[in-house]
Amino acid sequence: MRILFGTKEIAGYQRGLVTALKDLGVPCLRLELEPHAFSYDMPTELTFYIKPFVAGVRRFCVFRKKIMRKNGLAWALPRFLVCFVEALLRLPVFVWAAFSFDVFVFSYASNFMGYFCGYHDLCLLKLLKKKVGFVFHGSDSRPPFMDGAHQAYAKTQPGDFIHNLKKLSDKQFHKIKKTDHLADFIIDNPTTAQFHNRAFFDFVKLGIPYDFSASQSVAVQIKNFVILHAPSNSLCKGTERILKSIAVLKQKHPHIELRLLQNKSHKEVLKELAHCNLVVDQLYADFALPGLACEAAHFAKPVIICGHHDPATVQPNGVSCYVSPEELEAALEDFILHPEKAKDLGQRVQEFVQNEWTSQLVAKRFLKIIKGSCSELLVEPGSLHYIWGWG
């Protein structure tokens, strides 16, 4: 069984999973056709004759994104042409992959042929008796009327905001409907999976398989009390309110220091995690240990995460400081006044990821999902009641 992961990397998820699966002796490969803003490491083991095609697609993808941002009727033909050309560039990669792998796992609802062909390329994989799965990470499945990034985008478009949001919601709904129909298995977070019409596997209970083989936790002497905030999207993460809370506390506690990381590479963020006392992840989280928080856990760094989920039932439970947005300032001050609490929480969350979310354990669960023998992680969409969202 040969597994291909693609075609977008999200927060190092695929890298960690591929590394662990290879350690278990499973032949697999990560194929990234779109360059990421946070510069995740690219796989280097591509077959020599396919490397030029992948490099060409990645370069053209940057150009395509610039054109697709253009609005108006005058740009309709250019947008169509760049999608068509990109599909032609992707075609050799698709043909190579279709005859080289048995299982295909896509993140962020991606596919091989890009915007031009929709999901027809995946229909061909099904005709070839290939197994197809999707892993969703948040905004790629969350209903747009519950999603901060989608709402912000709807406000920038011409016309009525509610009408624009409905169009985005309809588009998201039909995308999820297609993936539900095509997939042999779906992995998603129950707090963002409201549009699914079939059972899926619980993303949180499966775990996040980060590969930290190259970034081991080290003891670092820190003079001040350093608070780290590294938003991928400052609006959606509530950065403005977080910075205001820290500024108020700095007047009372001058020894605290804020390190704000924006538009930095993944490697730079990992480096800074070793040099802080506390991480403030975001203001509107759907679960208690999202990407940055999980990365911080490997360095034994405590994390404050805000959201509207019930702290008593949010998953995974008890491994981070999960509070409502209104309680952020109080939670911050408690850790500033009692640094031993921060240290204890950091050790507790590190123990959790080292015992429950090791990449090897997640990879073994993932293999069970592929083989259809992991029913304990299945979630029925009819059982979902969470409606807060934001992301």
C-alpha positions in Angstrom: 0.0 0.0 0.0 1.6 3.2 -1.2 0.2 6.5 0.2 0.4 10.0 -1.3 -0.3 13.1 0.8 -1.1 16.4 -0.9 -1.5 18.8 -2.4 -1.3 21.5 0.4 0.6 21.4 3.6 -1.2 22.8 6.7 0.9 23.5 9.8 3.3 20.6 9.2 0.5 18.0 9.6 1.5 16.0 6.5 5.2 16.2 7.2 4.7 14.7 10.7 2.4 12.0 9.4 4.7 11.0 6.5 7.7 10.8 8.7 6.0 8.6 11.2 4.5 6.3 8.6 7.9 5.8 7.0 9.3 4.9 10.5 6.6 2.2 10.5 7.7 0.9 7.2 4.8 2.3 5.1 5.8 3.6 1.7 4.4 7.1 1.4 5.2 10.6 -0.1 4.2 14.2 0.5 3.5 16.2 -2.6 3.0 19.9 -2.3 1.8 21.7 -5.4 1.2 25.1 -3.8 4.0 27.2 -2.0 2.9 28.1 1.5 3.2 31.6 3.1 4.9 30.1 6.1 7.6 28.2 4.1 7.1 24.6 5.3 9.9 22.3 4.3 9.4 20.7 0.9 9.8 17.0 0.3 13.1 16.1 -1.4 12.5 12.5 -2.4 10.4 13.1 -5.6 11.3 11.0 -8.6 13.8 12.9 -10.7 11.6 13.0 -13.9 8.6 14.5 -12.0 10.5 17.2 -10.1 10.6 19.7 -13.0 6.8 19.4 -13.4 6.2 20.0 -9.7 8.5 23.0 -9.7 6.7 24.5 -12.7 3.3 24.1 -11.1 4.5 25.7 -7.8 6.0 28.7 -9.7 2.8 29.1 -11.8 0.6 28.8 -8.7 2.1 32.1 -7.4 1.1 33.9 -10.6 -2.3 32.3 -10.7 -3.1 33.5 -7.1 -2.3 37.1 -8.1 -4.7 36.9 -11.1 -7.5 35.2 -9.1 -7.5 38.1 -6.7 -8.6 40.4 -9.5 -12.3 41.2 -9.6 -14.6 42.4 -12.4 -15.8 41.2 -15.7 -12.6 42.3 -17.5 -10.6 39.7 -15.5 -13.0 36.8 -16.2 -11.1 35.6 -19.3 -7.6 35.9 -17.7 -8.8 34.0 -14.6 -10.2 31.2 -16.8 -7.0 31.1 -18.8 -4.6 30.8 -15.9 -6.7 28.0 -14.3 -6.7 26.2 -17.7 -2.9 26.5 -18.1 -2.3 25.4 -14.5 -4.5 22.3 -15.1 -2.3 21.5 -18.1 0.8 21.9 -16.0 -0.6 19.6 -13.3 -1.7 16.9 -15.7 1.6 15.0 -15.9 1.9 15.1 -12.1 -1.6 13.6 -11.9 -0.9 10.8 -14.4 2.4 9.9 -12.6 0.7 9.8 -9.2 -2.4 7.9 -10.4 -0.2 5.0 -11.5 2.3 5.2 -8.6 0.1 5.2 -5.5 -2.8 3.3 -4.0 -4.1 5.7 -1.4 -4.5 9.5 -1.8 -5.0 11.8 1.2 -5.8 15.4 0.6 -5.6 18.3 3.0 -7.6 21.5 2.9 -10.1 20.0 0.3 -7.3 20.2 -2.4 -7.0 18.1 -5.5 -4.6 17.4 -8.3 -6.0 19.5 -11.2 -6.7 22.7 -9.3 -9.6 25.1 -9.9 -10.2 24.2 -13.5 -11.4 20.6 -13.2 -13.1 20.7 -9.8 -12.9 17.2 -8.4 -13.2 15.3 -11.7 -9.6 14.2 -11.3 -10.6 12.4 -8.1 -13.5 10.7 -9.9 -10.8 9.2 -12.2 -8.9 8.0 -9.2 -12.1 6.2 -8.0 -12.5 4.6 -11.4 -9.0 3.3 -11.1 -10.0 1.7 -7.7 -7.8 4.1 -5.7 -8.7 4.9 -2.1 -9.3 8.7 -1.4 -9.4 10.5 1.9 -9.7 14.1 3.1 -8.3 15.8 6.2 -10.0 19.1 7.1 -8.3 21.6 9.4 -10.8 24.3 10.2 -11.8 27.1 7.8 -11.8 24.6 4.9 -14.9 22.9 6.3 -16.3 25.4 8.9 -19.5 27.1 7.6 -18.6 30.6 6.4 -21.3 32.2 8.6 -19.3 30.8 11.6 -15.9 31.7 10.2 -14.0 35.0 10.7 -11.9 34.8 7.5 -14.9 34.2 5.3 -16.9 37.0 7.0 -14.0 39.4 6.5 -13.7 38.5 2.9 -17.5 38.9 2.4 -17.3 42.5 3.7 -14.6 43.4 1.1 -16.7 42.2 -1.9 -19.2 44.4 -3.8 -22.8 44.1 -2.8 -24.7 43.1 0.3 -22.7 41.4 3.1 -25.4 38.9 3.9 -25.8 38.0 0.2 -22.0 37.6 -0.2 -21.9 35.4 2.9 -24.7 33.2 1.6 -22.8 32.7 -1.7 -19.7 31.7 0.3 -21.7 29.3 2.5 -23.4 27.7 -0.6 -20.0 27.2 -2.2 -18.6 25.7 0.9 -21.6 23.4 1.3 -21.4 22.1 -2.2 -17.6 21.5 -1.8 -18.2 19.5 1.3 -21.0 17.6 -0.4 -18.6 16.6 -3.3 -15.8 15.5 -0.9 -18.3 13.5 1.2 -19.4 11.7 -2.0 -15.9 11.0 -3.3 -14.1 10.1 -0.1 -13.5 6.7 1.3 -12.9 8.4 4.6 -13.2 11.9 6.1 -11.2 13.3 9.0 -12.5 16.6 10.6 -13.0 18.4 13.8 -16.5 18.0 15.2 -16.6 21.8 16.0 -16.2 22.7 12.3 -17.9 19.8 10.6 -21.5 21.0 10.5 -21.8 20.7 6.7 -21.0 17.0 6.4 -23.8 14.6 5.6 -21.9 11.4 6.4 -19.9 10.0 9.4 -16.4 11.2 9.7 -13.4 10.5 12.0 -12.6 12.8 14.9 -9.6 15.0 14.1 -8.9 15.8 17.7 -9.1 12.2 19.0 -6.9 11.1 16.1 -4.3 13.7 17.2 -1.9 16.1 15.5 1.3 14.3 14.3 3.9 17.0 14.4 7.4 15.9 13.5 9.8 17.5 16.0 12.8 15.4 15.2 14.7 18.5 14.1 13.4 20.8 16.9 14.1 19.3 20.3 13.1 21.2 23.4 16.0 22.9 25.1 16.4 24.7 28.4 16.7 28.5 27.7 17.4 31.2 30.3 14.8 33.9 29.9 15.3 37.2 31.8 11.8 38.8 31.5 8.4 37.1 31.4 8.1 36.7 27.7 4.6 36.3 26.1 4.5 35.0 22.6 1.7 35.6 20.1 2.1 34.3 16.5 -1.2 34.7 14.6 -1.6 33.3 11.1 -4.5 35.7 10.6 -4.5 38.6 13.0 -8.2 39.4 12.5 -9.4 35.8 13.0 -7.1 35.2 16.0 -8.3 38.3 17.8 -4.8 39.9 17.8 -6.0 43.5 18.5 -7.8 42.5 21.7 -4.9 40.3 22.8 -2.4 43.1 22.4 -4.6 45.5 24.3 -4.8 43.1 27.2 -1.1 42.7 27.3 -0.5 46.4 27.1 -2.8 47.0 30.1 -0.9 44.3 32.1 2.5 45.7 31.1 1.6 49.0 33.0 1.1 46.9 36.2 3.9 44.4 35.5 6.8 46.1 33.6 8.9 43.0 33.5 6.6 41.3 31.0 7.7 41.3 27.3 5.6 40.7 24.2 7.0 39.0 21.2 4.6 39.3 18.2 5.4 37.2 15.2 3.6 37.9 12.0 4.4 36.7 8.5 7.3 34.7 9.8 8.4 31.3 8.5 7.5 28.1 10.4 11.1 27.6 11.4 11.3 31.1 12.9 8.2 30.5 15.0 9.6 27.2 16.3 12.8 29.0 17.2 11.0 31.7 19.2 8.9 29.1 21.1 12.0 28.0 23.0 12.6 31.6 24.2 9.2 32.4 25.8 7.4 31.7 29.1 3.9 31.7 27.8 2.0 31.5 24.5 -1.3 33.3 23.8 -2.7 31.4 20.8 -6.0 33.0 19.8 -9.3 34.6 21.0 -11.8 32.3 19.2 -10.6 28.7 19.2 -12.9 25.7 18.4 -10.8 23.3 20.5 -8.2 23.3 23.2 -4.9 22.4 21.4 -4.8 23.9 17.9 -1.6 24.0 15.8 0.5 26.6 17.5 -0.5 25.3 20.9 0.5 21.8 20.0 3.9 23.1 18.8 4.3 25.0 22.1 3.5 21.8 24.0 6.6 20.0 22.6 8.7 22.8 24.2 6.7 22.5 27.5 5.3 26.0 27.0 1.9 26.8 28.6 -0.8 28.1 26.3 -3.8 30.4 26.9 -6.5 29.7 24.4 -9.8 31.6 24.3 -13.1 30.5 22.9 -16.8 30.0 23.5 -16.7 26.2 23.8 -17.7 24.8 27.3 -14.3 24.5 29.1 -15.7 21.4 30.8 -16.2 19.5 27.5 -13.7 21.1 25.1 -11.3 18.6 23.7 -8.6 17.6 24.5 -9.6 18.5 28.1 -7.4 19.9 30.8 -4.2 20.3 28.8 -4.3 24.1 28.1 -5.8 27.1 29.8 -9.0 27.4 27.8 -11.1 30.4 28.9 -13.7 32.7 27.4 -12.4 35.9 25.6 -13.6 38.0 28.5 -11.3 36.0 30.9 -8.1 36.5 28.9 -6.7 39.3 30.9 -7.3 37.6 34.3 -5.8 34.4 33.0 -2.7 36.2 31.8 -2.2 38.1 35.1 -2.6 34.8 37.0 0.3 33.3 35.2 2.4 36.5 35.5 1.9 36.5 39.3 2.3 32.8 39.6 5.0 31.6 37.1 5.1 28.2 38.8 1.5 27.7 37.5 2.7 28.4 34.0 5.6 25.9 34.4 3.3 23.2 35.7 0.8 23.6 32.9 3.6 23.5 30.3 4.9 20.2 31.8 1.3 18.8 31.8 0.6 19.7 28.2 4.1 18.3 27.1 3.2 15.0 28.8 0.0 14.9 26.9 1.5 15.3 23.5 4.4 12.9 24.3 2.0 10.2 25.5 -1.2 10.7 23.4 -0.2 12.6 20.3 3.2 11.2 19.3 3.5 11.1 15.5 3.9 7.3 15.7 0.6 6.8 17.7 -1.3 9.1 15.3 0.2 7.3 12.3 -1.0 3.9 13.7 -4.5 5.3 14.2 -4.4 6.8 10.7 -3.5 3.4 9.2 -6.5 1.9 11.0 -8.7 4.5 9.4 -7.4 3.7 6.0 -8.1 0.0 6.6 -11.6 0.8 7.9 -11.0 -0.5 11.4 -11.2 2.6 13.7 -14.9 2.9 14.4 -14.2 4.3 17.9 -13.2 7.6 16.3 -16.4 7.9 14.1 -18.7 10.9 14.6 -22.2 11.2 13.2 -23.0 14.7 11.9 -26.4 14.5 13.5 -24.7 14.5 16.9 -23.1 18.0 16.4 -24.5 20.9 18.4 -21.6 23.4 18.5 -22.4 26.6 16.7 -19.9 29.3 17.8 -17.0 28.9 15.4 -14.9 31.8 14.2 -11.4 30.2 13.7 
